[in-house]
Every structure is written in structure tokens, then in C-alpha cells.
Amino acid sequence: MDVVKNNDDKKDKNEPADFEKAIDAAGFGLFNIILLLAAIPATFASVFETTTMSYILPIAECDLKLTLINKGVLNAMTYGGMIVSALVWGYLADTLGRKKILVFGYLADAICVYCSAMSQTFEMLAVFKFLGGFIVNGPGTVLFTYITELHGNKHRSRVLMILGIVTSTATLVLPCLSWAIFPRDWDFVLFNSFNVHTWQIFLAVCGLPSLISGLLITILPESPKFLMSQGRNAEALRVFQKMYRFNTRKPKSTYPITELVEEAPSRYTNANEVIYTIENKPKKPVREHRTAMQALREGLQQMKPMFRKPLLGHSIHVYTMQFCILLGLNTIRLWLPQLFASIAEYETLNVGTNSSSNLCTILEYSVNKTTATVETYTHSSCESKANVSMDMYTNNIIVATSSIVGYFFASGIVKLLGPKRMLTYGLFISGTCGMSLYWSSSGLTTLIISSFFITVSSISTSSLLGVVVTLFPTSLRALIVASAMMFGRLGALSGNMLFPVFIEIGCIPPFLMVGFVMFCAAALSCILPSPKKTTFT
């Protein structure tokens, strides 16, 4: 019996392993910690690129002569760049690999951020924010795919929740940075004409995560799941061995897997390249490089399953949900600093009076004040620093902190409820909170409702990504995620452009819009295919 058992064990060990078996054999430990640490500045960079404008709007209003529509444009411009570049980055990530996109993308984004920090006009700032969005969309989307492809089923959903916590931490860091920089007397002039303001210094500091992440990811390996899908099993096996050595402190030679399943036995990318395992690797594999036309033709061939059943229906379903969720979430999230600044200013001016402090009254005051500022603009009127109440910073810090606490709770119950149920419940709660903002009667009430809304909506977004990665094959996953995020950013752009328009129409339209789209997403989540019925392929 022992002999038979030993033979079976030996047979199992020598059989080609699929991705899940190989990643489980590599263990979980130091490598994964290093990976998540490198993901921190990368996540910060993506959050900073889409959020920094919302913090400078109250500060740079006079310097850039911003109207209410201009503010909406600046909030939306990053998403405009992301929408234009979405499919391009998805295709490149599925053909060139995850690592290259992450390294070059974040370094290029750092350049755009520093250029936006030197902007002297609204038009110049809007252009560089568009370019920044165009570039950061690639690494920002690929990061989630890259992280999930370096973890097995056992840890994947929790890792996504950890990234959600990092994202919430980034939103906490932003108001802290603005609090540390904006009140300082750091305005000066260079070369007699180049004006430098505190909001420009703030933007420059926010470019550091892009630079740091681009440099850090150079030390990390390519996704082994991507390598296997490309028929590059030998390279994938070396990545698994490297992970194993870091996680177990044992030599690479003791890694129990010696051969991987050939997911792509014939490669179109390099027709003459031999597919090999670690044992029979040729010394100098011959490579035949593709022409640009061949690459395009193969890319279109790779995308065909996206337009056929069942992936077409799943894709449209996910795209619609992502559009609705990010329209609601990012509209409120990006306008909160402006709302809190207006609330604090209004309540300070009306201390000791019987004036109503409901949100509708405050919004009307903010619209009138912005209009008056633009109409009376002169160069001398901007020499005095914008007086922003401390409540604007503290309220945004509270909202970000509540999101972090919410993610800690979510990471504990995601295994109990599952991503789909958490998604559905979260979206219904978010829709209720979005509608409730209309009845907010004070700054404190607005703070509580908005904190709950941002927290639950952010968790729902992470839950949706957790479901998405189980519905599509590896060869299309980055492209599908990029497409979904394109529709989500189209929603964010639409929401930020419509929000100031609706505010000028009346108080209820903007909050009715937010609540309605969240309820639509919740209804769609009820009929989303169950992740248990799909496999990570």
C-alpha cells in the first residue's frame, strides 16, 4: 500500500500543474508582502491623478478664474483621457505584458503630473490633466489584474479588499497633504512672470507616488498567469520558483512543480519559438518578430470572443454596472471638498443667526458666490490667500477614515457573504444614501451621510472587480477590465459634467441622479452570474 501511495504522489508531482496548483505551491509570504508594498504608491498614484483637482478648486478658484462649469471640467478631464485610452491599454497589457505597462505608464504619468503643477491657466491645466488621465489609465487598470494574477483563489478576494483599504488610505492622505500645504505662505514668482502657488506645490508633491511606483515595479516579475497564457511556461516557472524561494526561504530547486500545463501550445506572436518546460529549455530559442499588421490582426482575433455569447452578455452587464457605480461614487467624491468648503464658509458667516443650514441653501449660496467671484475678477483680488475653513480638511479626513474602517469590516465578512451579495446590498444602501443627501439639514448630517455613501460605494466597486475576474478568461481579462473601467470613467465624466448643471437648475436633480444610478446598478447586480459557477482560467 505504501509503495502504491508513493507512486501516486510521484505521479502527481510529475504531472503538469495548472496555474492554481502552481501558485498554491509557491506559498504566501514575503514575496506577497513585497508585492503589496509596491502596490501602495501605485494605488496612491491612480487615486491622486483622479482626485487632486477636487482639492485645489476652492484654493485656485481666483488664480484660474474658475466658473462652476470650469470646476466640473477639471474634475472630469482626467476621466476624459482615461476613456480615450481604455481599449488601447487593455490590448497592450494582454499582448506586451503587465509589468511593462506598469513601469513605463507610471513614469510617464509622473511627467504629466509635474507639467500640470507648472500650469498657469485653466486651459493648460485641463490639457495636462487629460494627458495624465490618458496615461495613468493603463497602469491604474492593469495593477488590479497584475495583483490578482500573482495570488491564488484562496487569497484573491482578500487581496482586493486590501487594495481597497490602500485606496481609502490614499483618499485620507490627500486632505492631510492639503491641510499641510495650503495654509502655508509659499506663493512666489520665478523669472518675473512664472507664478507658483501652494496648490501647484501640492500637485508637485502628489506626483511622487507615480515616480516611486514606476521605479519599484522594475524589481518585480511579470505575471506568471500572463506568461502561461502566452505559452512562455519556462519564464512562468521561474517566477513561481522565485515566489517559492522568497515565501519559504528554501532553494528554488525544491519547488515541487517541475512542469506547467501548456495553455498556449502554439504561439502566434513568435511562430518559430519552441514551447518548453524548465527541463528542456533550449539555449537560444529562435524568435520571429511580428509586423505591426500581424500584431493588429492577432489582437483583433483575440478580441473576437468578447463579441460572442456568453462573454458579450457578461460584458454589457458589467459595463452598465460600472458606468452607474462610478457615476454616483465619483460625482459625490470629487465634489465633496467643494461642498465642505462651502458648508464651512456659510456656517461661519451665519453664526448666531436663524439662517437655514440645509444643503440646498448652501448650494445656492455657493453658486452665487462663484458667479460673483468670476464677474469681479482682477489680478489684485487674487493676491490675498483663499480663506478655507479647517472644517474642509477635517471633514474630508473623516470621510476617508470611515472608508478605511469600512474596508476592514468588509474584508472580514466577504468570505461569509461572498462578493455578489456584498455588491448587491452595498449598492442598495448607496442609492438610499445618495437620495438622503437632499434632506441633509446641517454640515454634520451631510458629513455622516456622505461618509456612509463613499464607504459603501467604494466597497461595492471592489466587490464588482472581484466578480469580474472570475467571469472572463485570462487572455481577455485585462481588456475586459479596461473596457469596464472605460465605461465607469465615462460615468464619472458624465456625472461631474452634469452635477454643476443640475445644481444651477435646482437642489434635488443632482442627488436624484446619484441615487437613481446606484439603484439601477443594485438591480443589475441581482442578476449577475454567480462567481461559484465560473472558474479562474
N, C-alpha and C positions, 0 to 999 in steps of 0.2 A: 504493500500500500504506500509506504514512504517513497519507494522508487517511482511509482506512478505519479505521486504528488509532485515530486521533484522534477520529473519530466514535463508535467503540465506547467509548472512555474517557469521552467526554462523555455518552454514553447511560447508562453505568454510574453516573456521578456523579449524574445527574438521576433515576435510579430510586429509589423509596422504599427506605430502608435498614431492615433489621430491627435488633433490639437488639444482637446480637453485632457486626454491622458498624459500628454507630454507636459502641459502646463502644470498639472497637478503634481507630476513627478519632480518638477523644478522647485516646488515648495513655495512658501510665503514667508518673507523675512526682510533682510537688509536691502535686497535689490528693490523690493516693492516700496520700502520706505524712501529710498533714494529717488525712485520714480515719482512718488507723490510730492516729495520736497521740490523736485524740479518743476512739477506741475503748478506749484503755488505762484511763482512770479508769472508763469504763462497765463494762468487764470486771471491774475490781477491785471495783466496787460489787456486782455479781452474786455474785462469789466471797465477798466479805466477809459478805453477807447470809446465806448458807447455811453459813458456816464459823466465824464468830466464837464461837458457843456452845461449840464443842468446846474452845476455848482457855480460856474462863472457868470451865468445870466444875470443874477441880481447885482454882481460886482462890476461887470463890464457893460452894463446897460447904457451908461452915458458915453463911455470911451468909444464904443462901436455904434452908438446911436441906434439901438435895437428897438424895433417895434414888436408888438406881440407876435405877429406873423414871423418876423425875423428869428425870434426865440424858438418858435416851432420848427423853423427851417434848420437851425443849428442843431437842435435835438434830433432831427430826422436825417440830417445829411449823412451821418455815418452809416445809417441803415440803407440809404440810397446806394452807397458804394458797395455794401455787402450784397445787395440784391443783384447788382450788375455782374458781380464776380462769382456768384454762388456755384453755378454749374462748371465754370472753368476750374475752380479749385477742387471740386469734387472729382472731376475727371483726372486732374493731375495727381491727386492723392491716391487714386486707385491704379495709376499707371507708374508714376515715379516713386511712390512710396510715401509713408507718413513722416519719416524723420526729415527728409529734405524740405518738405513743405513747412514743417515746424521751425527749423533753423533759419532758413532764408526769409520766411514770412515774418517772423518776429523781429529780425534785424532790420528788415525793410520798414516795418511798422514804426520802429524806434526813430528812423529818419523822418517819417511823416509827422510824428508827434512833435519832434523838435522844430520842424518847419512851421507847424501850427502855432507853436509857442512864440514864434517871431512875427506872427501876423499883426498887421497894423490896421486892417479894415475888416468889416464884416465879410466882404466878398472873398478876401484872401483866406480868412479863417474857414469859411464854408468850403472852399476848394480843397484845402488840406484835410479837413475832416472827411470829405468824400473820398479822397485818396487813401486816408487811413482806414476807412471802412472797407474799401476795395481790397486792401492788402490783408488786414487782420482777419477778415472773414475766413481765409484759408486755414491758417494755423489755429484760429479760435475754434473752428468746427472740427478739424482733424484731431485736435487734442483729445476730445472725448472718445473718438474712435480708437486712437492710439492707446489710451489708458485702458479701455475695456479689452483690447486685444492683447494686453500683457497680464490679464487676470483670467482665471477660470470661472465657471459658473458659481462656484462656492463663494467667491469674494466680489463678483462683479457689481451686484446691486448695492452692496455697502460702499464700494469704492466710489460709485456715482454719487452716493449721499455725502461722502467725504468731500468730493469736488463741489457739491452744493454748499457745504459748510465753508469751504475756501472762497467760493463766490460771495457768500454772505459776509465773510471777513473782509473781502476786498471792498464791498459796499460800506463797511464800517470804517475802513482805513481812509476812504475818500473824505468824509466830513471831518475826520480828525486832522488830515492834511490841510484842508481848507481852513479849519479853525487855527492851525499853527501858522499859516502863511498869510491869509487875507488881512488880518488886523495889523500886520507889520507895515512900517513905513519904508517900504523897499522900492518905491517908484523912483525912476531916474531916467535920464536921457543920454543916449550914446550918439556920438558923431553929429551932435546938434540937431538931429532930426529923427533918430530911432528911439521911440518911446518904449520903455519897459515898465510894466505894471505888475502888481502882485499876482494877478490872475495869469499872466504869462509865465511867471516863475512857477506857479502852481502846475501849469501844463508841462513845463520842462521836467519837473520832479516826477510827474506821472508817466514820463517816458522811460524811466529807469527799469520797470519790470519787463518791458519789451526787450530792452538791450540785454538784461541779465538772463532772461529765459532763452533767448536765441543762442547765447554762449553756453549755457548749462546743458541744453539738449544735445549739443555736439558730442558729449561723453556717453550718451545713451544709445542702445542698439536700435535697429529697425524692428518693426513689429513682426514677430515670428509668424503670426497668422497671415499677414500680408505676404511674407516670403513664401509660405507654403502654397498660398493661392496662386503665386506666380511660378510655381514649380522649382523654387530655389530652396530645396529641402536641406541641403548641406549648410547653407547660411542660417536657416531657421534652427537647425540642430545645434549649431554653435551658440546661438542666442540662448536656447534652453539650457545648454551647459553652463553658460556664463551666469544665468539666473540661479541655477542649482549651486554653483560654487559660492556665490555671494550669500545665498539663503541658508545653506547647510554647513559652510566652511569646510567642505570636502573637496577633493580634487575633481576636476571635470571628468576624468576617466571613470569615476564611479557613478556617473549619471546612468540610471537604469535603462534609459531608452537609447537604442542604437540605430533605429531606422524609423522614418516617418512615412505616413500614408502619402502617396503621391496624389495631391488634389488636382494638379495640372500636369498630367503625363506628357503632354506636348505643348510647347510654348510657341505662341505666335510672335512674341516680342523678339525672340532670338532663335530663329528656326534651327540653327545648327548647334545650339548649346545642348550638352548632354545633361539629362536629369540624373542626379547621383545622390547617394547617401554618403555618410561620413567615411564609410569603409572603402568605397571605390571612387573617391573623388579624383578626377584626372588632374595632372599637374597644371596644364594650361588649356582650360576649356576654350573652344573656339566660339567667338561671338560674331554674329552678323547684325549690324545695326540697322534699325528701321529707317525708312524715309519718312518725311513728315506726312505724306499721303497715306502710307501704310499705318502710321500711328493713328491718324484720324479715322481710317476705315475700321481698324480694330477697336477703337474706342466706341464708335457707333454700333459695332456688332455687340460689344459688351453691354451697351445700354438697352438693347432690344427687349430683354425680359422685363424692363421697367414698364413697357407699354403693352404687356400681355397679362392675362389672368394667371395667377391671383395677385401678382405684385402690383398691377395697375390700380386695382380697387384699394389695396392696402395703402398705396402711395397717396392717392387722392384723399383718403380718410385721414392719414397722418398730416398731410399738408394743410387741410382745412382746420384741424385742431390746433396746429402750431400757429397758424395765422390768427385765430381767435385768442389764444392764450397770450401770445406776445403783444397783440394789440392792447389788450386790457392791462397786462402787467407793466409793460414799458411805458405806456402813456402815463399811468399814475406815478410810477417810479421816477421818471425823468422830470416830471413837473412838481414833485414833492418839495425840493429845495425852494423853488419859486413860491409855492403855496405857503410853506412855513415862514419864509421871509415876509410875505405879505401879511400873514396872520399876526406875526410878532410885531410888525410895524403898526398895523391897525389897532391892535390891543394896547400898544404903548401910547398911541395918540389919543385913545379914548378911555384911558384910565379914569375911574371915578365918574364916568357918565353912564347914561342909561342906553347907550347905543348897542344895537344887536351885534353879537359876535358870531352869528351863524355864518357858515361857509359861503353862502350865496351873497351876503352883504360884503364880505371880504373880497370875493372875486370881483364884484362890481367896483369896489374901491381900487383894486389892483389894475383893472383895465383902464380906468380913468387916469390913474397916476402915470402909467406907461405912456399913454397918449399925450399927456401934458408934458412929460419929460422930453419926448421927441419933438414936440412943437416948439419948445422953448430952448432947444439945444444951442449952446455956444461953447467955444473952446474953454473959456474961463469957468463955465459952470461945472466942468468935469475935474477941475483942479482939486476940489475937496473930495476926500475919500468917501466912498459909498458907506453909509451907516447901516450895517446889517446887524440885527439883534443876535445876541448869543443863543437865543432860542432856536434860530435856524440851524445852527450846528448841533446843539444838544438833541433836538428832535430827530434829526437825521441819524444821529448816533444811536438813539433809542430804537428807531425802526430797523437799522442794520443789526443791532444786538438781538432784537426779537427774532430776526430771521435765523441767526446762528443758533439760538436756543431751540427754535422750531426744528431745525435740521437734526439736532442731537436727539430730540424726541422721535423724529421721523426715521432716523437710522435704526432706532431700537424696535420699531413696530413694522418696518417694511417687510420683514420676513413673515410677520403674523398676518398682515392684511394682503400683501402682495402689491406689486406696482400698479396693477389695474384698478383695484378698489381704492387705493390711496389717491390715485389720479382722479377718479370719479367723485369721491367725497370732497376732495380738496377744491375741485372746480365749482361744485355747487356752493360751497362755503364762500369761495372767492366772489362768485356772482352776487351773493347776498351782501357781502361787504361793499362791493363796488356800488350797488344801489344805495346802500345805507349812508354813504358819504353825503348824499343830497340833504339828509336830515341832520347833519352834524351841526351842533349848536354852539360849539366853542373850539378853541385851539386844542384843548385836551381831548375832546371827543374825536376830532379829526386825527390826532396822533394815534389814539387807540385803534380806531377803525383801519387807518392806513397801515399800521404795523401788522395787524392781523391779515389784511389783504395781501401785502407784499410777501409775508412769510408763507402763507398757504399757497399762493400762486407760484412762488419760486420752487417750492417742494413739488408741486404738480408738474412743473416743467421738467424737473429731474426725473420724476416718475415716468413721464412720457418718453424720455430718451431711453430709460431702462427697458420699456416695452418695445421701442423701435428696433433696438439692436437684435432682438430675437425674431423679428418678422422678415428679415432680408438676408440674403447670402453675403458672404464676406466680399466677393468681387464687386458688389454694388453698394455695400454698406456706407462707405464714406460719401458716395454720390447721393444716396438717398437722404442721409443726414444733412448733407449740404443743401439739397433741394428743399428739405423740410425747414431748415433754418432760413432759407431764402424767403419762403412764404411767411415764416414767422417775422422776419425783418420787414417784409412788405406790410405786415400788420402793424408793426411798431412804427414804421414810417407813416402809414395812414393815420394811426391814432394820434401821433404827435402833430401832424399837419391839421387834423380835424379838431383837436382839442381847443386851440385858441379861437378857431372859427366858431365852434359851438359855444364857447364862453361868451363871445360877443353877441350871440343870439339870445342866450339865456342861461340860467343856472342848471336846470335839470338835463338838457341834452347831453353834455359830456359824460355825466355819471350814468345816464340811461344807456349810452353807447357801451361803456365799460361793463356794466352789469349784464347787458344782453349778450355780448360776445362770449363772456365767461359761461353763461348758462348754455349757450349753443355748444361750446366745447365739452361741457359736462354731459350733455345729451349724446354727443358723438362718442364719448368715452364708454358709454354703456354698451355700445355695440362693437367696440374694438375687439379684434380676435384675441383670445386668451394666450398669454406667453407660454402656458403649460403645454399647449398643443403644437408649439413650434420648437425648433432646435437651433442652436448657435452653430451655423455652418459656414 
